[in-house]
Amino acid sequence: MPLVRLLRATVTSLLAMTLLAGVAPMANAEPDCRDAGANQRFVVLFNPGTPHSEAAAESESHCGDIAAYYRQIGVGIVDSPDPAFAERLGPDRAYSAESRARADRLGPQRAPVEVRGSNPWNLQRVRADQAHAITRGSRDVHVGVLDSGVDAAHPELAAAVDTRRSANCLTPEHPQLAERPVGEGHGTHVAGIVGAADDGRGVTGVAPETGLASIRVVDPEGYAHPEYAVCGFMWAAEHDIDVANTSFLVESAQLGCGSTGSPVPREAVRRAVRYATAHDVLTVAAAGNERIDLTAVPRREKPVCEAVPAGLDGVVSVSAIGRNSVKSGYSSYGLGAVDIAAPGGEPGADECVRSTVPGGYGSSCGTSMAAPHVSGVAALIKTQHPEAGPAELRRRLLGGADPIGCPGTYDLNRDGAQDARCRGDPADNGFYGHGLVDARKAVADPPGAD
């Protein structure tokens, strides 16, 4: 599948919990930290507004040291050598993504990049070329690419990437960058779809004159741990990012899906997304590539299964279509779980989306590629309407979408069986949400006018 491993979209924790920061320590002896092993990193939930000193004191009483703390949302990133740290603090408050990943021995699933010739079918399909007659974006509008990093040396991206607004959230304790960002293939590909320059070579982005920020939340092994994502959203909120593109799923949250799942990853990211939304950041997220109905999880499992961040309140969730405007076979879907559709391509001859990669250009398919089309259109809207906040950007995106009805049959491999079932009507259904994103309609005034 053409995504970092995080976009396997097995869905993650939907548990709405009351989390108590004042949980008393376990009634056993103080832990002896002197003989403990190597540090593990934990995400820890406190009551929002808890002072740093109180959070630090409670962490220290359980053999933990706070590396980073976000008082506004009550989320701490804590290092502890005690393998029982989460148990001592409470499994509904502390979670270690890195220890869970090691235990599951998951290997990376990176997106294969297929190098092909120039093929701008995706921009034509969303009518970006027509929208450019109205606006091409502005350097005063910034899309934060929360991903594996953006190669700011790429000639198509160099003028757009703002180092001051960029960050490395793989080290949440020190996210600021001293030098221009260096990124990997996935993040650079996503960034090009949003804002590659229209300079007559290579490719052109949906919003070729918008500003970009490289906010790294995916590590070299392909993980997007919750602490990375929390840092990314908090950074975006506090550095004047207008749109956050998230072509990933929080890895440890999907690892937590099931009867033994932890509510901590989802809750930590939910708080960060809500904070970002309150600070005028619209979050656009890929729905995932597991070709599953995100709303068909059995009731008994629903509280701990959801795509994060795609399934969170206020987030615009994006499914993928191919050149024929039919839902891509890999794309996850679900009535109420998908808000809008965009080109992600279908594996096959010249069917993927071409964009920038370090050192050149390449093609890749996935909902990772669909989401930045929507983020680019959101940047165009923001340029036209600088006063628009997340709710207004969302309204214009969905109101300007080109409705697509459920297909009469969806048998991609032609074996006589339906590969997925679409529910809903053309105005809102499980395959396409409100329809295909339409840049021309979205920047028209009134929204949706043609």
C-alpha positions in Angstrom: 0.0 0.0 0.0 1.2 3.4 -0.9 1.6 4.9 2.6 3.7 4.9 5.6 2.8 2.2 7.9 0.6 4.5 10.0 -2.0 4.6 7.2 -3.0 1.0 7.5 -6.1 2.6 9.0 -7.1 -0.2 11.3 -9.1 2.2 13.3 -8.5 3.4 16.9 -9.9 4.4 20.2 -13.3 6.2 20.3 -13.6 6.0 24.1 -14.9 9.2 25.6 -13.6 9.0 29.2 -13.5 11.0 32.3 -9.8 11.1 33.1 -8.8 12.0 36.6 -5.4 13.5 37.2 -5.6 13.2 40.9 -5.4 9.4 41.0 -3.6 8.5 44.1 -0.4 6.4 43.8 -0.8 2.6 44.3 -0.8 1.6 47.9 2.6 -0.1 47.6 6.1 1.0 48.4 7.8 3.8 46.6 9.4 2.4 43.4 13.2 2.0 43.5 14.4 3.8 40.4 18.1 3.2 41.0 18.0 -0.4 39.7 15.5 0.1 36.9 16.4 -0.4 33.2 16.6 2.0 30.2 14.2 4.8 29.8 10.9 4.4 28.0 8.8 7.3 26.8 5.2 7.6 27.9 2.3 9.9 27.1 0.6 10.9 30.3 -2.8 12.5 30.9 -3.4 15.1 33.6 -6.3 17.5 34.1 -6.0 20.4 31.7 -4.4 23.3 33.4 -2.5 21.2 35.9 0.7 23.3 36.8 4.0 21.9 35.4 5.3 21.6 39.0 2.4 19.3 40.1 2.7 17.2 37.0 6.4 16.9 37.5 6.0 16.0 41.1 3.5 13.2 40.4 5.7 11.8 37.6 8.8 11.9 39.8 7.0 10.0 42.5 6.6 7.2 40.0 10.1 7.2 38.6 9.3 9.6 35.8 10.9 12.8 34.4 8.8 15.1 32.3 10.5 15.8 28.9 7.8 18.1 27.6 4.5 19.3 29.0 1.5 21.0 27.5 -0.4 22.6 30.4 -3.2 23.9 28.2 -4.4 20.4 27.4 -2.9 18.5 30.4 -0.7 16.2 28.3 2.8 15.3 29.4 5.6 13.4 27.7 7.4 11.5 30.4 10.6 9.3 30.4 10.8 6.5 32.9 13.1 3.6 33.4 10.4 1.7 35.4 8.5 -0.8 33.1 5.6 -0.6 35.6 5.3 3.2 35.3 2.0 3.1 33.4 0.6 0.5 35.8 1.6 2.6 38.8 0.1 5.8 37.4 -2.9 4.1 35.9 -3.4 2.5 32.4 -6.1 5.0 31.6 -3.6 7.8 32.1 -0.2 6.6 30.8 0.8 4.8 27.6 4.2 3.9 26.0 3.9 3.7 22.2 7.5 2.7 21.7 7.3 -0.2 24.1 4.1 -1.4 22.4 5.7 -1.2 19.0 8.7 -3.2 20.1 6.5 -5.8 21.7 4.5 -6.2 18.5 7.6 -6.2 16.3 5.9 -4.4 13.5 7.9 -3.8 10.4 7.6 -0.6 8.3 5.2 -0.5 5.4 6.5 2.4 3.2 4.8 3.7 0.1 6.4 2.4 -3.1 7.2 5.4 -5.3 6.7 4.7 -9.0 8.6 7.2 -11.2 6.5 8.1 -14.3 6.1 11.0 -16.7 4.2 14.1 -16.2 0.5 13.5 -15.7 -1.6 16.3 -14.1 -4.9 14.4 -14.2 -5.4 14.9 -10.5 -5.3 18.7 -10.7 -7.7 18.7 -13.7 -10.0 16.4 -11.8 -10.3 18.9 -8.9 -10.3 21.9 -11.3 -7.3 23.5 -9.6 -6.3 24.9 -13.0 -9.6 26.8 -13.2 -9.3 28.0 -9.5 -5.8 29.4 -10.3 -7.5 32.0 -12.5 -9.1 33.3 -9.3 -6.3 32.7 -6.8 -3.0 30.7 -6.6 -2.6 31.0 -2.8 -0.5 33.3 -0.7 2.7 33.1 1.4 0.6 34.6 4.2 -1.4 31.4 4.4 0.5 28.4 5.8 -0.2 24.7 5.4 1.5 22.6 8.0 2.6 19.3 6.5 2.5 16.9 9.6 4.4 14.0 8.1 7.9 12.5 7.7 9.5 15.9 6.9 9.7 18.1 3.8 12.8 18.4 1.7 13.1 22.2 1.7 16.0 22.0 -0.8 13.8 20.8 -3.5 13.5 23.6 -6.1 9.7 23.2 -6.3 9.4 23.7 -2.5 12.3 25.9 -1.5 10.5 29.2 -1.8 7.4 28.0 0.1 8.9 26.3 3.2 9.1 28.5 6.2 11.8 27.3 8.6 10.4 29.5 11.5 7.1 27.7 11.3 8.7 24.2 10.8 9.5 21.7 13.6 10.9 18.3 14.4 8.4 16.8 16.8 10.4 13.5 17.0 12.1 15.4 19.8 9.1 17.1 21.4 11.3 18.5 24.1 13.3 20.5 21.5 11.1 20.8 18.3 12.6 24.1 17.0 14.7 23.9 13.9 18.0 25.6 13.6 18.4 24.8 9.9 16.2 24.3 6.9 14.1 21.1 7.1 15.3 17.9 5.6 12.5 15.4 4.7 11.8 11.9 3.4 9.9 10.8 0.4 6.4 10.7 1.9 6.3 14.1 3.4 8.0 15.7 0.4 5.5 14.1 -1.9 2.5 15.3 0.2 4.0 18.8 0.3 4.3 19.0 -3.5 0.7 18.1 -4.0 -0.2 21.0 -1.7 2.1 23.7 -2.9 4.7 22.8 -5.6 5.7 25.9 -7.5 4.1 26.6 -10.9 7.5 27.2 -12.6 7.0 25.3 -15.8 8.9 22.2 -14.7 8.0 19.0 -12.9 4.7 19.4 -11.2 2.4 22.1 -9.9 0.6 22.1 -6.5 -3.0 22.8 -5.8 -2.0 26.1 -4.1 1.4 26.9 -5.8 1.9 30.2 -4.0 0.9 29.1 -0.5 3.3 28.9 2.4 4.4 25.5 3.8 5.7 24.3 7.1 7.5 21.0 7.6 6.3 19.6 10.9 7.8 16.2 11.3 5.7 13.7 13.2 6.7 10.4 11.5 9.9 8.8 12.4 12.4 7.0 10.1 10.8 3.7 10.9 7.4 5.0 9.8 5.8 5.5 13.2 3.6 8.4 14.2 3.5 7.9 18.0 0.9 10.0 19.9 3.6 12.2 21.5 4.8 13.2 18.0 1.3 14.0 16.9 0.5 16.0 20.1 3.6 18.0 19.6 2.7 18.6 15.9 -0.8 19.9 16.6 0.3 22.1 19.5 3.1 23.5 17.4 0.7 24.3 14.6 -1.7 26.0 17.0 1.1 28.3 18.3 2.9 29.1 15.1 0.1 30.6 12.9 -0.6 27.5 10.8 -3.9 27.7 9.0 -4.3 24.2 7.7 -2.7 21.0 9.1 -2.4 18.2 6.6 -2.2 14.8 8.3 -1.5 11.9 6.0 -1.0 9.4 8.8 -2.7 7.5 11.5 -1.4 7.5 15.1 0.4 4.2 15.2 0.0 3.3 18.8 -3.6 4.2 18.8 -4.3 1.7 16.1 -2.1 -0.8 18.0 -4.5 -0.2 20.9 -7.6 -1.1 18.9 -9.3 -4.1 20.5 -10.2 -5.4 23.9 -6.8 -4.5 25.4 -6.6 -1.1 23.8 -5.6 2.0 25.8 -7.7 5.1 25.6 -4.7 7.3 26.2 -3.4 7.8 22.6 -6.7 8.9 21.2 -7.5 11.2 24.2 -4.1 12.9 24.1 -4.4 13.5 20.3 -8.1 14.6 20.7 -7.1 17.3 23.2 -4.3 18.5 20.9 -6.6 18.7 17.8 -9.3 20.5 19.8 -6.7 23.0 21.0 -5.5 23.5 17.4 -9.0 24.0 16.1 -9.7 26.6 18.8 -6.6 28.4 17.6 -7.8 28.6 14.0 -6.2 25.5 12.6 -8.2 23.3 10.2 -7.1 19.7 10.3 -7.4 17.6 7.1 -6.8 13.9 7.5 -6.4 10.8 5.3 -9.1 8.2 6.0 -6.7 5.3 5.6 -5.9 2.5 3.2 -7.3 -0.6 4.9 -10.3 -0.7 2.6 -12.6 -1.1 5.6 -15.9 0.5 6.6 -14.9 2.7 9.5 -18.5 2.8 10.8 -19.0 -1.0 10.7 -17.0 -1.9 13.8 -19.1 -4.1 16.1 -20.8 -2.2 18.9 -18.8 -4.0 21.6 -15.6 -2.8 20.0 -16.6 0.7 19.0 -15.4 2.5 22.1 -11.8 1.5 21.3 -11.7 1.5 17.5 -11.4 4.7 15.4 -9.1 6.3 12.9 -7.0 9.0 14.6 -6.9 11.8 13.7 -9.3 11.3 10.9 -12.2 10.3 13.1 -11.9 13.2 15.6 -14.4 16.1 15.9 -13.7 19.0 13.6 -11.3 17.1 11.3 -12.0 16.9 7.6 -11.7 13.2 6.7 -10.7 12.4 3.1 -11.2 9.2 1.0 -9.4 8.5 -2.3 -10.7 8.2 -5.9 -9.0 7.0 -9.1 -9.0 8.7 -12.5 -12.5 7.3 -13.2 -13.8 9.2 -10.1 -14.6 5.8 -8.4 -13.5 5.1 -4.8 -10.0 3.6 -4.9 -10.0 0.0 -3.9 -7.6 0.5 -1.0 -9.5 3.5 0.5 -11.3 3.2 3.8 -14.8 4.5 3.8 -18.0 4.8 5.9 -21.1 7.0 6.1 -20.3 9.7 8.6 -16.6 8.8 8.7 -15.7 10.4 5.3 -16.4 14.0 4.7 -15.0 14.5 1.2 -13.1 12.7 -1.6 -10.0 13.6 -3.6 -7.6 12.0 -6.1 -5.4 9.3 -4.6 -5.0 7.2 -7.7 -5.4 3.5 -8.3 -2.3 1.3 -8.7 -1.8 0.6 -12.3 -0.6 2.2 -15.5 -0.2 5.9 -14.9 -2.9 5.9 -12.3 -1.0 7.3 -9.3 -0.4 10.9 -8.3 2.9 12.5 -9.4 4.6 14.9 -7.1 7.9 16.0 -5.6 10.3 13.5 -3.8 13.8 14.3 -2.6 16.0 14.7 -5.7 13.2 14.7 -8.2 9.7 13.5 -8.9 7.7 10.3 -8.4 4.2 8.9 -8.3 2.4 7.2 -5.4 -1.2 6.2 -4.6 -3.1 6.4 -1.4 -5.4 8.5 0.8 -2.1 10.2 1.8 -2.2 11.7 -1.6 -5.9 12.5 -1.5 -5.7 14.6 1.7 -3.2 17.2 0.5 -5.5 18.1 -2.5 -8.1 19.1 0.1 -5.5 21.0 2.2 -4.4 22.9 -0.9 -8.0 23.9 -1.7 -8.4 25.0 1.9 -5.4 27.2 1.5 -6.9 28.8 -1.6 -10.1 29.5 0.3 -8.1 31.0 3.1 -6.4 33.3 0.7 -9.7 34.5 -0.7 -11.2 34.8 2.8 -8.5 35.6 5.3 -11.0 35.9 8.1 -12.3 32.4 7.7 -11.7 30.1 10.6 -11.8 26.2 10.6 -15.6 26.0 10.6 -16.0 28.4 7.6 -13.2 26.7 5.7 -14.9 23.3 6.3 -18.3 24.7 5.2 -16.8 26.1 2.0 -14.9 22.9 1.3 -17.9 20.6 1.7 -20.4 23.1 0.2 -18.3 23.4 -2.9 -17.8 19.6 -3.3 -19.1 18.0 -6.5 -21.6 15.3 -5.4 -20.9 11.7 -6.4 -23.6 9.1 -5.9 -23.0 5.6 -4.7 -22.1 3.3 -7.7 -24.7 0.8 -8.8 -22.1 -1.9 -8.5 -18.6 -1.9 -6.9 -16.9 -5.1 -8.2 -13.3 -4.0 -8.9 -11.9 -7.4 -9.5 -15.0 -8.6 -11.5 -15.5 -11.7 -9.5 -19.3 -11.1 -9.1 -19.0 -10.1 -5.5 -19.3 -6.5 -4.2 -15.9 -5.3 -2.9 -17.6 -2.7 -0.6 -21.0 -1.4 0.1 -21.8 2.3 -0.2 -24.5 3.8 1.9 -26.1 7.2 1.6 -27.2 9.6 -1.1 -25.2 11.8 -3.5 -25.1 14.7 -1.1 -23.5 12.5 1.7 -22.4 8.9 1.4 -19.8 6.5 2.8 -17.6 6.4 -0.3 -17.3 10.1 -1.1 -18.8 12.1 1.8 -20.2 15.3 0.3 -18.4 14.6 -3.0 -15.2 15.3 -4.9 -13.3 18.4 -3.7 -13.7 21.1 -6.3 -11.2 24.0 -6.2 -13.1 26.2 -8.6 -16.4 26.0 -6.7 -14.7 26.3 -3.3 -13.1 29.6 -4.1 -16.2 31.0 -5.8 -18.5 33.4 -3.8 -21.0 32.4 -2.7 -19.5 29.0 -1.8 -20.4 26.3 -4.3 -21.2 28.7 -7.1 -19.8 27.8 -10.5 
